[in-house]
Amino acid sequence: MDPELALSLILHGCRIAKDLEARLGDLANQPETLSNTCDDIVNIFTTAKEGLNNAHPQAPYLFHHHQPQPSQQMRTDPCLQEWLKYGGIA
């Protein structure tokens, strides 16, 4: 895959994820919509990752996921953590 196409896909996935984040409160009672949007985001990033790995088969280790250091980990809103844990906000 052309690296520019992969970058375009990644940016598109980020835009969809930001839109989801902005609408999360409105979508809390719409699990099917949330699930479909998450699937879309995952598919976009998967397509980009596979394209990058296929474009550079001699060095696939460059594109493998690495665990972020504790200082790099995103802090999740406690309400979101509760929703993810229990499937809804009490």
Backbone torsions as a table, in degrees:
resi	resn	phi	psi	omega
1	MET	NA	139.9	175.6
2	ASP	-61.0	129.0	179.8
3	PRO	-56.2	-32.7	178.3
4	GLU	-66.0	-37.3	176.8
5	LEU	-67.0	-42.2	177.7
6	ALA	-61.0	-44.1	178.7
7	LEU	-62.1	-40.8	178.0
8	SER	-61.7	-42.9	177.8
9	LEU	-63.0	-43.3	-179.3
10	ILE	-62.7	-44.4	178.7
11	LEU	-64.0	-38.4	177.2
12	HIS	-63.2	-44.0	177.1
13	GLY	-60.6	-39.0	177.5
14	CYS	-65.3	-40.6	179.4
15	ARG	-63.5	-42.8	179.3
16	ILE	-65.0	-40.9	179.2
17	ALA	-64.3	-41.1	177.6
18	LYS	-64.8	-39.3	177.5
19	ASP	-63.4	-42.7	177.6
20	LEU	-61.1	-44.1	179.3
21	GLU	-59.4	-42.5	-178.8
22	ALA	-67.3	-29.3	-176.9
23	ARG	-102.2	6.3	-173.0
24	LEU	-56.9	-42.9	178.9
25	GLY	-61.8	-40.4	179.5
26	ASP	-70.1	-27.6	-175.7
27	LEU	-97.0	2.2	-175.4
28	ALA	-56.3	-30.9	-179.6
29	ASN	-100.4	19.4	179.5
30	GLN	-127.1	70.1	-174.3
31	PRO	-59.8	-32.3	-179.6
32	GLU	-67.1	-42.5	178.3
33	THR	-64.8	-43.3	177.4
34	LEU	-59.9	-46.4	-179.5
35	SER	-61.8	-45.8	-179.6
36	ASN	-63.3	-40.8	179.6
37	THR	-66.7	-41.5	176.0
38	CYS	-61.0	-42.3	176.8
39	ASP	-59.7	-43.2	178.6
40	ASP	-59.8	-45.6	-179.0
41	ILE	-63.1	-47.1	-179.9
42	VAL	-61.1	-44.4	-179.5
43	ASN	-62.6	-39.5	178.6
44	ILE	-63.1	-48.8	-179.7
45	PHE	-67.1	-36.5	177.6
46	THR	-63.1	-43.7	178.4
47	THR	-60.6	-44.5	178.9
48	ALA	-63.0	-46.0	-178.7
49	LYS	-62.7	-46.3	179.7
50	GLU	-63.3	-40.0	178.0
51	GLY	-62.6	-41.5	177.6
52	LEU	-65.9	-43.0	179.3
53	ASN	-64.5	-38.4	179.6
54	ASN	-72.2	-29.9	179.9
55	ALA	-73.5	-24.9	-177.0
56	HIS	-132.1	61.9	-176.4
57	PRO	-64.3	-21.4	179.8
58	GLN	-72.9	-15.1	-178.5
59	ALA	-141.2	55.1	-177.9
60	PRO	-64.7	-21.8	-179.9
61	TYR	-62.3	-20.0	179.8
62	LEU	-65.9	-23.7	-173.0
63	PHE	-112.7	9.0	179.8
64	HIS	-79.5	149.4	-178.1
65	HIS	-66.1	140.5	173.2
66	HIS	-121.9	152.3	179.9
67	GLN	-77.1	128.1	178.0
68	PRO	-69.5	149.9	174.7
69	GLN	-70.0	155.5	-178.9
70	PRO	-51.6	-36.5	-179.6
71	SER	-71.0	-18.3	-178.8
72	GLN	-92.2	-15.9	-174.8
73	GLN	-68.0	137.3	-180.0
74	MET	-71.7	139.1	176.4
75	ARG	-87.4	126.6	-176.5
76	THR	-98.5	137.5	177.4
77	ASP	-56.2	133.4	-179.1
78	PRO	-56.8	-35.1	178.0
79	CYS	-64.6	-40.2	178.3
80	LEU	-66.4	-41.2	177.8
81	GLN	-59.1	-43.6	179.3
82	GLU	-64.4	-42.7	-179.5
83	TRP	-62.6	-43.8	-179.8
84	LEU	-65.7	-36.8	-177.6
85	LYS	-73.0	-42.0	-172.1
86	TYR	-113.4	-2.8	178.9
87	GLY	79.7	15.7	177.7
88	GLY	173.9	164.3	179.6
89	ILE	-99.8	128.5	-178.1
90	ALA	-78.0	NA	NA
